[in-house]
Amino acid sequence: MTLTRLLNPRQWPSFVVFGLTLIGAFVVCGVIVALGVRMMGSQAAFQAAWGQASPWLFLWRWICYAGVILSWLRLWRPRVIRRLKEDADGGVEARSRLKRLERYAIGVMVAIELFNLLDWMGGGQ
């Protein structure tokens, strides 16, 4: 990789962007949990508060999912489709990849909720 490619995030390989995003998400989540434990006074108090807030957190996640899905369908997807039509093949290949990516995203959301459900039912203890 050349120096100019390293300095321009738009030219980074997607695997690098994914890795950095994943690491960033873990760091942010760790900081949030550490602050929560510190504010509650102990890990046991934090877990008790987390248990009481579980239904509200479930509702919050679904509101966030709905917001992201509506934004994708109304704002971002039409722009992406317009850009894909400018491809040499009319965007046929890219649209099939986009559909596959959308299915993967839905699968990840379902997996997250299944793991949260298992945790909520006591399977994560």
N, CA, C and O atoms as a GROMACS GRO file, in nm:
protein
  500
    1MET      N    1   0.084  -0.118   0.000
    1MET     CA    2   0.000   0.000   0.000
    1MET      C    3   0.088   0.125   0.000
    1MET      O    4   0.190   0.131   0.070
    2THR      N    5   0.049   0.220  -0.078
    2THR     CA    6   0.123   0.344  -0.083
    2THR      C    7   0.082   0.435   0.032
    2THR      O    8  -0.021   0.412   0.096
    3LEU      N    9   0.162   0.536   0.057
    3LEU     CA   10   0.135   0.627   0.167
    3LEU      C   11   0.005   0.704   0.145
    3LEU      O   12  -0.071   0.726   0.239
    4THR      N   13  -0.021   0.746   0.021
    4THR     CA   14  -0.144   0.821  -0.005
    4THR      C   15  -0.267   0.733   0.017
    4THR      O   16  -0.371   0.782   0.062
    5ARG      N   17  -0.258   0.605  -0.014
    5ARG     CA   18  -0.371   0.515   0.008
    5ARG      C   19  -0.393   0.492   0.158
    5ARG      O   20  -0.507   0.479   0.202
    6LEU      N   21  -0.285   0.486   0.235
    6LEU     CA   22  -0.298   0.470   0.379
    6LEU      C   23  -0.360   0.592   0.445
    6LEU      O   24  -0.433   0.579   0.544
    7LEU      N   25  -0.333   0.710   0.391
    7LEU     CA   26  -0.384   0.833   0.450
    7LEU      C   27  -0.528   0.862   0.411
    7LEU      O   28  -0.594   0.943   0.477
    8ASN      N   29  -0.579   0.800   0.307
    8ASN     CA   30  -0.715   0.825   0.260
    8ASN      C   31  -0.805   0.709   0.302
    8ASN      O   32  -0.795   0.601   0.245
    9PRO      N   33  -0.894   0.729   0.402
    9PRO     CA   34  -0.979   0.619   0.448
    9PRO      C   35  -1.073   0.564   0.341
    9PRO      O   36  -1.118   0.450   0.353
   10ARG      N   37  -1.103   0.641   0.239
   10ARG     CA   38  -1.191   0.592   0.133
   10ARG      C   39  -1.125   0.483   0.049
   10ARG      O   40  -1.194   0.408  -0.021
   11GLN      N   41  -0.994   0.473   0.056
   11GLN     CA   42  -0.923   0.372  -0.023
   11GLN      C   43  -0.877   0.255   0.063
   11GLN      O   44  -0.807   0.167   0.012
   12TRP      N   45  -0.915   0.250   0.189
   12TRP     CA   46  -0.878   0.138   0.274
   12TRP      C   47  -0.955   0.014   0.230
   12TRP      O   48  -1.069   0.026   0.185
   13PRO      N   49  -0.897  -0.102   0.243
   13PRO     CA   50  -0.971  -0.226   0.214
   13PRO      C   51  -1.089  -0.240   0.311
   13PRO      O   52  -1.080  -0.199   0.427
   14SER      N   53  -1.196  -0.299   0.265
   14SER     CA   54  -1.316  -0.310   0.348
   14SER      C   55  -1.291  -0.392   0.475
   14SER      O   56  -1.352  -0.367   0.578
   15PHE      N   57  -1.200  -0.490   0.467
   15PHE     CA   58  -1.170  -0.570   0.585
   15PHE      C   59  -1.106  -0.484   0.694
   15PHE      O   60  -1.134  -0.504   0.813
   16VAL      N   61  -1.022  -0.389   0.656
   16VAL     CA   62  -0.959  -0.299   0.753
   16VAL      C   63  -1.063  -0.208   0.816
   16VAL      O   64  -1.062  -0.187   0.938
   17VAL      N   65  -1.153  -0.155   0.735
   17VAL     CA   66  -1.260  -0.069   0.787
   17VAL      C   67  -1.348  -0.148   0.883
   17VAL      O   68  -1.384  -0.097   0.989
   18PHE      N   69  -1.382  -0.272   0.846
   18PHE     CA   70  -1.464  -0.356   0.934
   18PHE      C   71  -1.392  -0.380   1.066
   18PHE      O   72  -1.452  -0.368   1.173
   19GLY      N   73  -1.264  -0.415   1.060
   19GLY     CA   74  -1.188  -0.442   1.181
   19GLY      C   75  -1.179  -0.322   1.272
   19GLY      O   76  -1.199  -0.334   1.393
   20LEU      N   77  -1.149  -0.206   1.216
   20LEU     CA   78  -1.139  -0.085   1.296
   20LEU      C   79  -1.275  -0.047   1.357
   20LEU      O   80  -1.282  -0.002   1.471
   21THR      N   81  -1.381  -0.065   1.280
   21THR     CA   82  -1.514  -0.036   1.332
   21THR      C   83  -1.550  -0.131   1.446
   21THR      O   84  -1.607  -0.088   1.546
   22LEU      N   85  -1.518  -0.258   1.431
   22LEU     CA   86  -1.547  -0.356   1.535
   22LEU      C   87  -1.468  -0.325   1.662
   22LEU      O   88  -1.523  -0.330   1.772
   23ILE      N   89  -1.341  -0.292   1.648
   23ILE     CA   90  -1.260  -0.257   1.764
   23ILE      C   91  -1.315  -0.130   1.831
   23ILE      O   92  -1.324  -0.123   1.953
   24GLY      N   93  -1.352  -0.033   1.749
   24GLY     CA   94  -1.410   0.090   1.804
   24GLY      C   95  -1.539   0.065   1.880
   24GLY      O   96  -1.562   0.124   1.985
   25ALA      N   97  -1.625  -0.023   1.826
   25ALA     CA   98  -1.750  -0.056   1.894
   25ALA      C   99  -1.724  -0.125   2.027
   25ALA      O  100  -1.790  -0.094   2.127
   26PHE      N  101  -1.627  -0.216   2.031
   26PHE     CA  102  -1.594  -0.284   2.157
   26PHE      C  103  -1.539  -0.185   2.260
   26PHE      O  104  -1.572  -0.194   2.378
   27VAL      N  105  -1.457  -0.092   2.215
   27VAL     CA  106  -1.402   0.008   2.308
   27VAL      C  107  -1.513   0.096   2.364
   27VAL      O  108  -1.517   0.121   2.484
   28VAL      N  109  -1.603   0.143   2.278
   28VAL     CA  110  -1.713   0.227   2.323
   28VAL      C  111  -1.803   0.150   2.421
   28VAL      O  112  -1.842   0.204   2.524
   29CYS      N  113  -1.835   0.025   2.388
   29CYS     CA  114  -1.919  -0.056   2.478
   29CYS      C  115  -1.849  -0.079   2.611
   29CYS      O  116  -1.913  -0.073   2.716
   30GLY      N  117  -1.720  -0.105   2.609
   30GLY     CA  118  -1.645  -0.124   2.733
   30GLY      C  119  -1.645   0.001   2.820
   30GLY      O  120  -1.660  -0.008   2.942
   31VAL      N  121  -1.629   0.116   2.758
   31VAL     CA  122  -1.632   0.242   2.833
   31VAL      C  123  -1.770   0.265   2.893
   31VAL      O  124  -1.781   0.309   3.007
   32ILE      N  125  -1.875   0.236   2.818
   32ILE     CA  126  -2.012   0.253   2.869
   32ILE      C  127  -2.037   0.162   2.989
   32ILE      O  128  -2.092   0.206   3.090
   33VAL      N  129  -1.997   0.036   2.978
   33VAL     CA  130  -2.018  -0.058   3.090
   33VAL      C  131  -1.934  -0.016   3.210
   33VAL      O  132  -1.982  -0.021   3.323
   34ALA      N  133  -1.810   0.025   3.188
   34ALA     CA  134  -1.724   0.068   3.299
   34ALA      C  135  -1.785   0.189   3.370
   34ALA      O  136  -1.784   0.196   3.493
   35LEU      N  137  -1.837   0.285   3.294
   35LEU     CA  138  -1.902   0.400   3.355
   35LEU      C  139  -2.028   0.360   3.431
   35LEU      O  140  -2.055   0.411   3.540
   36GLY      N  141  -2.105   0.267   3.373
   36GLY     CA  142  -2.226   0.220   3.440
   36GLY      C  143  -2.195   0.151   3.571
   36GLY      O  144  -2.263   0.176   3.671
   37VAL      N  145  -2.094   0.065   3.573
   37VAL     CA  146  -2.056  -0.004   3.697
   37VAL      C  147  -2.007   0.098   3.799
   37VAL      O  148  -2.040   0.088   3.917
   38ARG      N  149  -1.929   0.193   3.754
   38ARG     CA  150  -1.878   0.295   3.847
   38ARG      C  151  -1.990   0.380   3.904
   38ARG      O  152  -1.990   0.412   4.023
   39MET      N  153  -2.088   0.416   3.820
   39MET     CA  154  -2.200   0.498   3.867
   39MET      C  155  -2.291   0.420   3.963
   39MET      O  156  -2.346   0.478   4.056
   40MET      N  157  -2.307   0.291   3.939
   40MET     CA  158  -2.395   0.210   4.024
   40MET      C  159  -2.326   0.166   4.153
   40MET      O  160  -2.393   0.129   4.249
   41GLY      N  161  -2.195   0.170   4.158
   41GLY     CA  162  -2.123   0.137   4.279
   41GLY      C  163  -2.062  -0.002   4.280
   41GLY      O  164  -1.959  -0.024   4.344
   42SER      N  165  -2.124  -0.096   4.211
   42SER     CA  166  -2.069  -0.232   4.206
   42SER      C  167  -2.124  -0.303   4.082
   42SER      O  168  -2.220  -0.260   4.019
   43GLN      N  169  -2.059  -0.413   4.050
   43GLN     CA  170  -2.104  -0.490   3.935
   43GLN      C  171  -2.240  -0.555   3.962
   43GLN      O  172  -2.322  -0.565   3.871
   44ALA      N  173  -2.263  -0.598   4.085
   44ALA     CA  174  -2.392  -0.660   4.119
   44ALA      C  175  -2.506  -0.560   4.105
   44ALA      O  176  -2.612  -0.593   4.052
   45ALA      N  177  -2.484  -0.437   4.151
   45ALA     CA  178  -2.588  -0.334   4.137
   45ALA      C  179  -2.612  -0.301   3.991
   45ALA      O  180  -2.726  -0.278   3.949
   46PHE      N  181  -2.504  -0.298   3.912
   46PHE     CA  182  -2.518  -0.271   3.769
   46PHE      C  183  -2.599  -0.382   3.701
   46PHE      O  184  -2.686  -0.354   3.618
   47GLN      N  185  -2.570  -0.508   3.735
   47GLN     CA  186  -2.644  -0.620   3.676
   47GLN      C  187  -2.791  -0.618   3.718
   47GLN      O  188  -2.879  -0.654   3.639
   48ALA      N  189  -2.820  -0.579   3.841
   48ALA     CA  190  -2.959  -0.569   3.886
   48ALA      C  191  -3.033  -0.460   3.809
   48ALA      O  192  -3.147  -0.480   3.766
   49ALA      N  193  -2.968  -0.347   3.792
   49ALA     CA  194  -3.030  -0.238   3.716
   49ALA      C  195  -3.048  -0.279   3.570
   49ALA      O  196  -3.150  -0.246   3.509
   50TRP      N  197  -2.952  -0.350   3.516
   50TRP     CA  198  -2.960  -0.398   3.378
   50TRP      C  199  -3.080  -0.493   3.363
   50TRP      O  200  -3.154  -0.486   3.265
   51GLY      N  201  -3.099  -0.580   3.461
   51GLY     CA  202  -3.212  -0.673   3.457
   51GLY      C  203  -3.346  -0.601   3.461
   51GLY      O  204  -3.440  -0.641   3.392
   52GLN      N  205  -3.355  -0.497   3.542
   52GLN     CA  206  -3.479  -0.421   3.550
   52GLN      C  207  -3.505  -0.341   3.422
   52GLN      O  208  -3.620  -0.318   3.386
   53ALA      N  209  -3.400  -0.301   3.355
   53ALA     CA  210  -3.415  -0.218   3.235
   53ALA      C  211  -3.428  -0.301   3.108
   53ALA      O  212  -3.447  -0.244   3.000
   54SER      N  213  -3.420  -0.432   3.116
   54SER     CA  214  -3.420  -0.517   2.996
   54SER      C  215  -3.540  -0.493   2.903
   54SER      O  216  -3.520  -0.481   2.782
   55PRO      N  217  -3.663  -0.487   2.954
   55PRO     CA  218  -3.774  -0.462   2.860
   55PRO      C  219  -3.763  -0.328   2.788
   55PRO      O  220  -3.795  -0.317   2.670
   56TRP      N  221  -3.717  -0.226   2.861
   56TRP     CA  222  -3.704  -0.094   2.800
   56TRP      C  223  -3.589  -0.092   2.700
   56TRP      O  224  -3.597  -0.024   2.597
   57LEU      N  225  -3.483  -0.165   2.728
   57LEU     CA  226  -3.372  -0.174   2.633
   57LEU      C  227  -3.413  -0.250   2.507
   57LEU      O  228  -3.369  -0.218   2.397
   58PHE      N  229  -3.498  -0.352   2.524
   58PHE     CA  230  -3.552  -0.425   2.410
   58PHE      C  231  -3.631  -0.330   2.320
   58PHE      O  232  -3.615  -0.330   2.198
   59LEU      N  233  -3.717  -0.252   2.382
   59LEU     CA  234  -3.797  -0.154   2.306
   59LEU      C  235  -3.705  -0.052   2.238
   59LEU      O  236  -3.728  -0.018   2.122
   60TRP      N  237  -3.603  -0.004   2.307
   60TRP     CA  238  -3.508   0.091   2.251
   60TRP      C  239  -3.438   0.033   2.129
   60TRP      O  240  -3.424   0.101   2.027
   61ARG      N  241  -3.394  -0.092   2.138
   61ARG     CA  242  -3.326  -0.154   2.024
   61ARG      C  243  -3.418  -0.161   1.904
   61ARG      O  244  -3.375  -0.134   1.792
   62TRP      N  245  -3.543  -0.199   1.924
   62TRP     CA  246  -3.635  -0.211   1.812
   62TRP      C  247  -3.670  -0.075   1.752
   62TRP      O  248  -3.693  -0.065   1.631
   63ILE      N  249  -3.673   0.029   1.833
   63ILE     CA  250  -3.692   0.164   1.779
   63ILE      C  251  -3.572   0.202   1.694
   63ILE      O  252  -3.587   0.262   1.587
   64CYS      N  253  -3.451   0.169   1.742
   64CYS     CA  254  -3.330   0.198   1.663
   64CYS      C  255  -3.329   0.118   1.534
   64CYS      O  256  -3.295   0.172   1.429
   65TYR      N  257  -3.366  -0.010   1.540
   65TYR     CA  258  -3.373  -0.092   1.419
   65TYR      C  259  -3.471  -0.031   1.319
   65TYR      O  260  -3.441  -0.021   1.200
   66ALA      N  261  -3.588   0.010   1.368
   66ALA     CA  262  -3.689   0.068   1.279
   66ALA      C  263  -3.637   0.197   1.216
   66ALA      O  264  -3.660   0.222   1.098
   67GLY      N  265  -3.567   0.279   1.294
   67GLY     CA  266  -3.510   0.403   1.239
   67GLY      C  267  -3.407   0.377   1.131
   67GLY      O  268  -3.406   0.444   1.027
   68VAL      N  269  -3.320   0.280   1.155
   68VAL     CA  270  -3.217   0.248   1.056
   68VAL      C  271  -3.281   0.190   0.930
   68VAL      O  272  -3.243   0.227   0.818
   69ILE      N  273  -3.378   0.101   0.947
   69ILE     CA  274  -3.444   0.040   0.831
   69ILE      C  275  -3.520   0.144   0.750
   69ILE      O  276  -3.511   0.145   0.627
   70LEU      N  277  -3.593   0.232   0.816
   70LEU     CA  278  -3.666   0.336   0.744
   70LEU      C  279  -3.570   0.432   0.673
   70LEU      O  280  -3.595   0.473   0.560
   71SER      N  281  -3.460   0.468   0.740
   71SER     CA  282  -3.362   0.555   0.676
   71SER      C  283  -3.301   0.488   0.554
   71SER      O  284  -3.281   0.551   0.450
   72TRP      N  285  -3.271   0.359   0.566
   72TRP     CA  286  -3.214   0.285   0.454
   72TRP      C  287  -3.312   0.282   0.337
   72TRP      O  288  -3.275   0.310   0.223
   73LEU      N  289  -3.437   0.247   0.366
   73LEU     CA  290  -3.535   0.231   0.257
   73LEU      C  291  -3.575   0.364   0.194
   73LEU      O  292  -3.596   0.370   0.073
   74ARG      N  293  -3.585   0.470   0.272
   74ARG     CA  294  -3.633   0.598   0.220
   74ARG      C  295  -3.523   0.691   0.170
   74ARG      O  296  -3.543   0.764   0.072
   75LEU      N  297  -3.407   0.689   0.236
   75LEU     CA  298  -3.303   0.786   0.202
   75LEU      C  299  -3.186   0.726   0.125
   75LEU      O  300  -3.155   0.767   0.014
   76TRP      N  301  -3.121   0.627   0.188
   76TRP     CA  302  -2.993   0.582   0.136
   76TRP      C  303  -3.006   0.484   0.021
   76TRP      O  304  -2.930   0.493  -0.076
   77ARG      N  305  -3.098   0.391   0.027
   77ARG     CA  306  -3.109   0.288  -0.078
   77ARG      C  307  -3.140   0.348  -0.215
   77ARG      O  308  -3.077   0.309  -0.313
   78PRO      N  309  -3.235   0.442  -0.225
   78PRO     CA  310  -3.258   0.501  -0.358
   78PRO      C  311  -3.134   0.569  -0.416
   78PRO      O  312  -3.110   0.562  -0.537
   79ARG      N  313  -3.054   0.634  -0.332
   79ARG     CA  314  -2.930   0.695  -0.381
   79ARG      C  315  -2.832   0.590  -0.430
   79ARG      O  316  -2.768   0.606  -0.534
   80VAL      N  317  -2.821   0.482  -0.353
   80VAL     CA  318  -2.729   0.374  -0.391
   80VAL      C  319  -2.773   0.312  -0.523
   80VAL      O  320  -2.690   0.288  -0.611
   81ILE      N  321  -2.902   0.287  -0.539
   81ILE     CA  322  -2.954   0.227  -0.663
   81ILE      C  323  -2.927   0.319  -0.782
   81ILE      O  324  -2.890   0.273  -0.890
   82ARG      N  325  -2.947   0.450  -0.762
   82ARG     CA  326  -2.917   0.545  -0.871
   82ARG      C  327  -2.771   0.540  -0.912
   82ARG      O  328  -2.738   0.545  -1.030
   83ARG      N  329  -2.684   0.532  -0.812
   83ARG     CA  330  -2.540   0.524  -0.841
   83ARG      C  331  -2.506   0.393  -0.912
   83ARG      O  332  -2.421   0.390  -1.000
   84LEU      N  333  -2.573   0.285  -0.872
   84LEU     CA  334  -2.544   0.155  -0.932
   84LEU      C  335  -2.584   0.151  -1.079
   84LEU      O  336  -2.523   0.080  -1.158
   85LYS      N  337  -2.687   0.225  -1.115
   85LYS     CA  338  -2.730   0.228  -1.254
   85LYS      C  339  -2.625   0.290  -1.346
   85LYS      O  340  -2.630   0.273  -1.468
   86GLU      N  341  -2.530   0.363  -1.288
   86GLU     CA  342  -2.423   0.425  -1.367
   86GLU      C  343  -2.310   0.328  -1.399
   86GLU      O  344  -2.220   0.362  -1.475
   87ASP      N  345  -2.315   0.208  -1.341
   87ASP     CA  346  -2.210   0.108  -1.368
   87ASP      C  347  -2.213   0.065  -1.514
   87ASP      O  348  -2.310   0.089  -1.585
   88ALA      N  349  -2.106   0.003  -1.557
   88ALA     CA  350  -2.094  -0.041  -1.696
   88ALA      C  351  -2.200  -0.145  -1.732
   88ALA      O  352  -2.250  -0.145  -1.844
   89ASP      N  353  -2.235  -0.232  -1.637
   89ASP     CA  354  -2.335  -0.335  -1.665
   89ASP      C  355  -2.475  -0.293  -1.620
   89ASP      O  356  -2.566  -0.376  -1.617
   90GLY      N  357  -2.492  -0.167  -1.586
   90GLY     CA  358  -2.622  -0.119  -1.541
   90GLY      C  359  -2.649  -0.150  -1.395
   90GLY      O  360  -2.760  -0.129  -1.346
   91GLY      N  361  -2.549  -0.200  -1.325
   91GLY     CA  362  -2.563  -0.229  -1.183
   91GLY      C  363  -2.622  -0.364  -1.150
   91GLY      O  364  -2.663  -0.386  -1.036
   92VAL      N  365  -2.629  -0.454  -1.247
   92VAL     CA  366  -2.690  -0.585  -1.224
   92VAL      C  367  -2.615  -0.662  -1.116
   92VAL      O  368  -2.676  -0.711  -1.020
   93GLU      N  369  -2.485  -0.674  -1.131
   93GLU     CA  370  -2.403  -0.749  -1.035
   93GLU      C  371  -2.405  -0.682  -0.898
   93GLU      O  372  -2.418  -0.750  -0.796
   94ALA      N  373  -2.392  -0.551  -0.896
   94ALA     CA  374  -2.388  -0.479  -0.769
   94ALA      C  375  -2.521  -0.488  -0.696
   94ALA      O  376  -2.523  -0.496  -0.573
   95ARG      N  377  -2.633  -0.487  -0.770
   95ARG     CA  378  -2.763  -0.500  -0.704
   95ARG      C  379  -2.781  -0.636  -0.639
   95ARG      O  380  -2.841  -0.646  -0.532
   96SER      N  381  -2.729  -0.740  -0.704
   96SER     CA  382  -2.739  -0.873  -0.641
   96SER      C  383  -2.653  -0.878  -0.515
   96SER      O  384  -2.692  -0.941  -0.416
   97ARG      N  385  -2.537  -0.814  -0.517
   97ARG     CA  386  -2.454  -0.807  -0.396
   97ARG      C  387  -2.522  -0.725  -0.288
   97ARG      O  388  -2.514  -0.758  -0.169
   98LEU      N  389  -2.588  -0.618  -0.328
   98LEU     CA  390  -2.659  -0.534  -0.232
   98LEU      C  391  -2.771  -0.612  -0.165
   98LEU      O  392  -2.790  -0.602  -0.044
   99LYS      N  393  -2.845  -0.690  -0.242
   99LYS     CA  394  -2.952  -0.773  -0.183
   99LYS      C  395  -2.894  -0.874  -0.085
   99LYS      O  396  -2.952  -0.898   0.022
  100ARG      N  397  -2.781  -0.933  -0.120
  100ARG     CA  398  -2.717  -1.029  -0.031
  100ARG      C  399  -2.671  -0.959   0.097
  100ARG      O  400  -2.684  -1.015   0.206
  101LEU      N  401  -2.618  -0.839   0.085
  101LEU     CA  402  -2.575  -0.762   0.201
  101LEU      C  403  -2.694  -0.727   0.291
  101LEU      O  404  -2.684  -0.732   0.413
  102GLU      N  405  -2.806  -0.691   0.229
  102GLU     CA  406  -2.926  -0.661   0.307
  102GLU      C  407  -2.972  -0.784   0.384
  102GLU      O  408  -3.012  -0.774   0.500
  103ARG      N  409  -2.968  -0.901   0.321
  103ARG     CA  410  -3.006  -1.024   0.390
  103ARG      C  411  -2.911  -1.054   0.505
  103ARG      O  412  -2.954  -1.098   0.612
  104TYR      N  413  -2.782  -1.031   0.484
  104TYR     CA  414  -2.686  -1.052   0.592
  104TYR      C  415  -2.714  -0.958   0.709
  104TYR      O  416  -2.706  -1.000   0.825
  105ALA      N  417  -2.746  -0.834   0.681
  105ALA     CA  418  -2.774  -0.737   0.787
  105ALA      C  419  -2.896  -0.779   0.867
  105ALA      O  420  -2.896  -0.769   0.990
  106ILE      N  421  -2.999  -0.826   0.800
  106ILE     CA  422  -3.118  -0.875   0.870
  106ILE      C  423  -3.083  -0.997   0.955
  106ILE      O  424  -3.130  -1.010   1.068
  107GLY      N  425  -3.000  -1.084   0.901
  107GLY     CA  426  -2.957  -1.202   0.977
  107GLY      C  427  -2.879  -1.163   1.102
  107GLY      O  428  -2.896  -1.225   1.207
  108VAL      N  429  -2.794  -1.062   1.092
  108VAL     CA  430  -2.719  -1.016   1.209
  108VAL      C  431  -2.813  -0.959   1.314
  108VAL      O  432  -2.797  -0.986   1.433
  109MET      N  433  -2.911  -0.881   1.271
  109MET     CA  434  -3.009  -0.826   1.367
  109MET      C  435  -3.084  -0.938   1.438
  109MET      O  436  -3.103  -0.933   1.559
  110VAL      N  437  -3.127  -1.038   1.363
  110VAL     CA  438  -3.199  -1.151   1.424
  110VAL      C  439  -3.108  -1.226   1.520
  110VAL      O  440  -3.151  -1.265   1.629
  111ALA      N  441  -2.982  -1.247   1.483
  111ALA     CA  442  -2.888  -1.317   1.571
  111ALA      C  443  -2.865  -1.238   1.700
  111ALA      O  444  -2.860  -1.297   1.808
  112ILE      N  445  -2.850  -1.108   1.688
  112ILE     CA  446  -2.832  -1.025   1.808
  112ILE      C  447  -2.951  -1.040   1.901
  112ILE      O  448  -2.935  -1.056   2.022
  113GLU      N  449  -3.070  -1.034   1.845
  113GLU     CA  450  -3.190  -1.046   1.929
  113GLU      C  451  -3.205  -1.187   1.988
  113GLU      O  452  -3.254  -1.201   2.100
  114LEU      N  453  -3.165  -1.289   1.915
  114LEU     CA  454  -3.170  -1.424   1.971
  114LEU      C  455  -3.073  -1.438   2.088
  114LEU      O  456  -3.107  -1.498   2.191
  115PHE      N  457  -2.953  -1.384   2.073
  115PHE     CA  458  -2.858  -1.389   2.184
  115PHE      C  459  -2.907  -1.308   2.303
  115PHE      O  460  -2.889  -1.349   2.417
  116ASN      N  461  -2.969  -1.192   2.277
  116ASN     CA  462  -3.026  -1.113   2.387
  116ASN      C  463  -3.139  -1.187   2.454
  116ASN      O  464  -3.154  -1.180   2.576
  117LEU      N  465  -3.220  -1.258   2.376
  117LEU     CA  466  -3.330  -1.336   2.433
  117LEU      C  467  -3.275  -1.449   2.522
  117LEU      O  468  -3.327  -1.473   2.630
  118LEU      N  469  -3.171  -1.517   2.474
  118LEU     CA  470  -3.109  -1.622   2.555
  118LEU      C  471  -3.052  -1.564   2.686
  118LEU      O  472  -3.066  -1.624   2.792
  119ASP      N  473  -2.991  -1.448   2.677
  119ASP     CA  474  -2.937  -1.383   2.796
  119ASP      C  475  -3.048  -1.343   2.890
  119ASP      O  476  -3.036  -1.359   3.012
  120TRP      N  477  -3.157  -1.291   2.836
  120TRP     CA  478  -3.271  -1.246   2.915
  120TRP      C  479  -3.335  -1.363   2.988
  120TRP      O  480  -3.384  -1.348   3.100
  121MET      N  481  -3.334  -1.480   2.925
  121MET     CA  482  -3.395  -1.599   2.984
  121MET      C  483  -3.300  -1.669   3.083
  121MET      O  484  -3.335  -1.771   3.142
  122GLY      N  485  -3.180  -1.614   3.101
  122GLY     CA  486  -3.087  -1.670   3.198
  122GLY      C  487  -2.981  -1.759   3.139
  122GLY      O  488  -2.902  -1.818   3.214
  123GLY      N  489  -2.974  -1.773   3.008
  123GLY     CA  490  -2.877  -1.862   2.946
  123GLY      C  491  -2.737  -1.805   2.942
  123GLY      O  492  -2.642  -1.880   2.919
  124GLY      N  493  -2.720  -1.676   2.963
  124GLY     CA  494  -2.588  -1.614   2.956
  124GLY      C  495  -2.518  -1.605   3.090
  124GLY      O  496  -2.408  -1.551   3.098
  125GLN      N  497  -2.580  -1.656   3.195
  125GLN     CA  498  -2.522  -1.645   3.331
  125GLN      C  499  -2.419  -1.749   3.356
  125GLN      O  500  -2.361  -1.754   3.464
   0.00000   0.00000   0.00000
